[in-house]
Amino acid sequence: MVLYIIGLGLHSEKDISVRGFELVMSSEYVFMEYYTSVLGINKDILEKFYNKTIELADREMIESDFEEKILEKAKNSIVSLLVVGDPLSATTHMDIYLRCIKSNVKVEVLNNASIMNSCGITGLSLYRFGETVTVPWYTKNWRPTSFYDKIVKNVNSDLHTLVLLDIKLKEISEENLLRGKKIYEPPRFMTINTAIEQLVECEEVNKKGILTEKTLCFGLARVGNYYQYKFI
């Protein structure tokens, strides 16, 4: 039997490949990874399009319960794990792939468009991008700047940087975590303005002279939804 890790693309239910659609239709179980990224539509629309029940796989299921809830099914059934964008853009999905191999479970990957290649909509050459970084959401007591060091390294090498913004899906606050309370916070999505504020703070702390009023930046949102493209 098999686990298919299928890229959904970036926006709608129709962004999946024809082969990916056929594999979902043939699957006995369909899961959708739901914490590294989100699709531009609700799960209900996907379920109607595939005529399949889809179970959301949150962080806890992927990191702690993957073997029990997904991998065991793939040993005897056809299972699809849907991933927003491209399946192997995140280390989380590579870990899933390697766990399948270690458990002797057949696994196949179907690629799709992701922000890693679709950022070319800016007109910047993909050949000139350095290491990709993620801006983590700052808390009162946790304000790292290590990601900024990688941006500095790219700039010094005359390379562009793709900066991904943090999201919080089904997270537990620091306070509730310390109290042992499993209370999930409402979903939060970092805005471009928040990311800029944190990058400015990094510059003020590190004083590398990288982020100035003359620094050219592009803000991308809802990439893949062609109705939303606006160039200012």
C-alpha positions as CSV (number, residue, x, y, z in Angstrom):
1,M,0.0,0.0,0.0
2,V,1.1,3.6,-0.2
3,L,1.2,7.1,1.2
4,Y,0.9,9.8,-1.4
5,I,2.2,13.2,-0.4
6,I,0.4,15.6,-2.8
7,G,1.1,19.2,-3.4
8,L,-2.1,21.3,-3.7
9,G,-0.5,24.5,-5.1
10,L,-1.1,27.8,-3.6
11,H,-4.7,28.9,-3.8
12,S,-7.8,26.9,-4.9
13,E,-9.1,23.4,-5.1
14,K,-8.3,23.4,-8.9
15,D,-4.6,24.0,-8.4
16,I,-3.9,20.3,-7.8
17,S,-2.4,18.4,-10.8
18,V,-4.6,16.0,-12.8
19,R,-2.6,13.0,-11.5
20,G,-2.8,14.3,-7.9
21,F,-6.6,14.6,-8.3
22,E,-6.9,11.0,-9.6
23,L,-4.8,9.7,-6.6
24,V,-6.9,11.5,-4.1
25,M,-10.0,10.0,-5.7
26,S,-8.5,6.5,-5.4
27,S,-7.5,7.0,-1.7
28,E,-9.3,5.3,1.2
29,Y,-8.1,8.0,3.6
30,V,-7.3,11.6,2.9
31,F,-5.5,13.9,5.3
32,M,-4.5,17.6,5.0
33,E,-1.4,18.9,6.8
34,Y,-2.6,22.0,8.6
35,Y,0.0,23.9,10.4
36,T,3.0,24.8,8.2
37,S,0.8,26.7,5.7
38,V,-2.9,27.3,4.8
39,L,-4.8,27.2,1.5
40,G,-6.9,30.1,0.3
41,I,-10.2,28.2,0.6
42,N,-12.0,26.2,3.3
43,K,-11.7,22.4,3.7
44,D,-15.4,22.1,2.8
45,I,-14.7,23.2,-0.7
46,L,-12.0,20.6,-1.1
47,E,-14.2,17.9,0.2
48,K,-17.0,18.8,-2.2
49,F,-14.5,18.9,-5.1
50,Y,-13.0,15.5,-4.3
51,N,-16.2,14.0,-2.9
52,K,-14.0,12.8,0.0
53,T,-13.9,13.3,3.7
54,I,-10.7,15.1,4.6
55,E,-9.2,15.0,8.1
56,L,-7.0,18.0,9.1
57,A,-3.6,16.9,10.4
58,D,-2.5,19.5,12.9
59,R,1.0,19.8,14.4
60,E,0.3,17.3,17.2
61,M,-0.9,14.6,14.7
62,I,2.1,15.2,12.3
63,E,4.8,15.3,15.0
64,S,3.4,13.0,17.7
65,D,0.7,10.8,16.3
66,F,1.9,10.3,12.7
67,E,2.8,6.7,13.0
68,E,-0.4,5.7,14.8
69,K,-3.0,7.8,12.8
70,I,-1.5,8.0,9.3
71,L,1.5,5.6,8.8
72,E,-0.3,2.6,10.1
73,K,-3.2,3.1,7.7
74,A,-0.7,3.5,4.8
75,K,0.6,0.0,5.6
76,N,-2.6,-1.6,4.4
77,S,-4.5,1.2,2.5
78,I,-4.1,3.9,0.0
79,V,-3.6,7.2,1.9
80,S,-3.1,10.7,0.6
81,L,-1.6,13.5,2.6
82,L,-2.4,16.9,1.1
83,V,0.2,19.7,1.5
84,V,-0.3,23.3,0.6
85,G,2.2,24.4,-2.0
86,D,4.9,21.8,-2.7
87,P,5.3,18.7,-0.5
88,L,9.1,19.0,0.1
89,S,9.5,22.7,0.7
90,A,9.3,22.3,4.5
91,T,11.5,20.0,6.6
92,T,8.3,18.7,8.2
93,H,7.3,16.9,5.0
94,M,10.9,15.6,4.4
95,D,10.7,14.1,7.8
96,I,7.4,12.3,6.9
97,Y,9.0,11.0,3.7
98,L,12.0,9.6,5.7
99,R,9.8,8.0,8.3
100,C,7.9,6.2,5.6
101,I,11.1,4.8,4.1
102,K,12.3,3.8,7.6
103,S,9.0,1.9,8.2
104,N,9.2,0.3,4.7
105,V,6.0,2.0,3.7
106,K,5.8,2.9,0.0
107,V,5.7,6.7,-0.4
108,E,5.3,8.9,-3.5
109,V,5.5,12.6,-3.9
110,L,3.6,14.8,-6.3
111,N,5.1,18.2,-6.7
112,N,3.3,21.5,-7.3
113,A,3.8,25.3,-7.3
114,S,5.0,26.8,-4.0
115,I,6.1,30.2,-2.8
116,M,9.7,29.0,-3.3
117,N,9.2,29.3,-7.1
118,S,6.2,31.6,-7.4
119,C,8.0,34.5,-5.8
120,G,9.3,35.0,-9.3
121,I,6.2,37.0,-9.9
122,T,8.2,39.9,-8.4
123,G,10.4,39.9,-11.5
124,L,13.5,38.9,-9.4
125,S,15.5,36.0,-10.9
126,L,15.1,32.8,-9.0
127,Y,18.8,32.1,-9.8
128,R,19.8,35.0,-7.6
129,F,18.1,34.0,-4.3
130,G,20.2,32.9,-1.4
131,E,19.0,31.0,1.8
132,T,15.3,31.4,2.6
133,V,14.5,32.6,6.1
134,T,11.4,32.7,8.3
135,V,10.5,35.6,10.6
136,P,9.3,34.1,13.8
137,W,6.6,35.8,15.9
138,Y,8.3,37.7,18.7
139,T,7.1,37.2,22.3
140,K,7.8,39.3,25.4
141,N,10.8,37.1,26.3
142,W,11.8,35.6,23.0
143,R,13.2,38.0,20.3
144,P,15.8,36.1,18.2
145,T,17.8,37.8,15.4
146,S,19.6,34.8,13.9
147,F,17.3,34.8,10.9
148,Y,18.5,38.4,10.2
149,D,22.1,37.2,10.1
150,K,21.2,35.0,7.1
151,I,19.7,38.0,5.3
152,V,22.9,39.9,5.9
153,K,24.9,37.0,4.5
154,N,22.7,37.0,1.4
155,V,23.0,40.8,0.9
156,N,26.7,40.6,1.3
157,S,26.8,37.9,-1.4
158,D,24.6,40.1,-3.7
159,L,21.7,37.7,-3.4
160,H,18.0,38.2,-2.9
161,T,16.2,36.7,0.2
162,L,12.8,35.1,0.4
163,V,11.5,35.9,3.8
164,L,8.6,33.7,5.0
165,L,6.2,35.0,7.7
166,D,5.2,33.0,10.8
167,I,1.8,31.6,11.3
168,K,0.2,30.2,14.5
169,L,-2.4,27.5,14.1
170,K,-3.7,25.6,17.1
171,E,-0.9,26.9,19.3
172,I,-0.8,26.9,23.1
173,S,0.2,30.2,24.8
174,E,3.4,30.2,27.0
175,E,1.2,30.9,30.1
176,N,-1.1,27.9,29.5
177,L,1.9,25.7,28.5
178,L,3.6,26.4,31.9
179,R,0.3,25.6,33.6
180,G,-0.1,22.4,31.7
181,K,-3.4,23.6,30.2
182,K,-4.2,22.4,26.7
183,I,-6.0,25.5,25.6
184,Y,-5.4,26.5,22.0
185,E,-5.1,30.1,20.9
186,P,-7.1,31.5,17.9
187,P,-5.2,31.3,14.6
188,R,-2.9,34.2,13.8
189,F,-1.1,35.2,10.6
190,M,1.8,37.6,10.6
191,T,1.2,40.6,8.5
192,I,3.9,42.2,6.3
193,N,3.9,45.3,8.5
194,T,4.6,43.2,11.6
195,A,7.5,41.4,9.8
196,I,8.9,44.8,8.8
197,E,8.7,46.0,12.4
198,Q,10.7,43.0,13.6
199,L,13.2,43.4,10.8
200,V,13.7,47.0,11.8
201,E,14.2,45.9,15.4
202,C,16.9,43.4,14.2
203,E,18.7,46.2,12.3
204,E,18.6,48.4,15.4
205,V,20.1,45.6,17.5
206,N,22.7,44.4,15.1
207,K,23.4,47.7,13.2
208,K,24.5,45.9,10.0
209,G,23.3,48.7,7.7
210,I,21.3,46.3,5.6
211,L,17.8,47.5,6.2
212,T,17.5,51.2,5.3
213,E,15.0,53.6,3.8
214,K,16.6,52.7,0.4
215,T,16.3,49.0,0.8
216,L,14.0,47.5,-2.0
217,C,11.5,45.0,-0.7
218,F,8.5,43.3,-2.2
219,G,5.5,42.3,-0.1
220,L,3.6,39.2,-1.4
221,A,0.2,38.0,-0.2
222,R,-2.3,35.5,-1.6
223,V,0.2,34.4,-4.2
224,G,-1.5,32.1,-6.7
225,N,-4.8,34.0,-6.6
226,Y,-4.4,35.9,-9.9
227,Y,-7.3,38.2,-9.0
228,Q,-5.3,39.7,-6.2
229,Y,-2.1,40.7,-8.0
230,K,-1.4,44.4,-7.6
231,F,1.8,46.2,-8.5
232,I,2.4,49.5,-6.9
